[in-house]
Amino acid sequence: AVSKLVTLYLGDNSLAGSLPTELGSLVELSYALVVYDNELTSSIPTELGNLVRERWGIELDDNMLVSSIPTQLGRLPAKMAVYLDNNALTNTIPSQLGNLEALLEFDLKVNSLSSTIPTQLGKLVDIESFSLAYNSLCGDVPVQVAALSTSATKWNVRAGNEIDFQCDTGGGDGDGGGGSGGGSLSLTASITLMFVCFSLGVAMVVASRKVLL
């Protein structure tokens, strides 16, 4: 069944619309959830926090994802990467992401994240690449987060932010949204089709660059 998938690779297609909440039912997913470089315009489903066997990480970068980063992502046992960069994510960085202590690469650059940097991110002591650049972050860099720069090969926090400036106390951005592109395939439809195919006994998922079993 599709629920037994250990890898889902749908990167670099022309998928549009929403990330389906049904992705959270792929509880056997343990290698990677890759949906980068598409045209997705929804928020990130909180159900992704159910992927408690996901040891590699999630790659949702280079889309148009909106709204807040779910706090539930802090439950992932990811040991490699969380890529949420180059989207339109708003509001604050959840402190729960500091629970991803085994993470090697953490990238939130080029979004619209605001407020201060959570001190808890300083718990990512194994990090090799860390970027929060080009958001709307403000205030001081916590000492614990600054300490990561001594061991990380890439550490970019200040570029494109308002670090060392007092944060604006005004209201944050609201949830965004958007429709699917005219000629693009809906990711929701793709996932639905996958479930239908497996229910008919077709044990194959085809993406543009890989074939996953």
Salt bridges, closest charged atoms under 4 A:
ASP12 OD2 - ARG209 NH1 3.52
GLU28 OE1 - ARG53 NH1 2.68
ASP85 OD2 - LYS109 NZ 3.78
GLU101 OE2 - LYS123 NZ 3.95
ASP107 OD2 - LYS109 NZ 2.60
ASP164 OD2 - ARG158 NH1 2.74
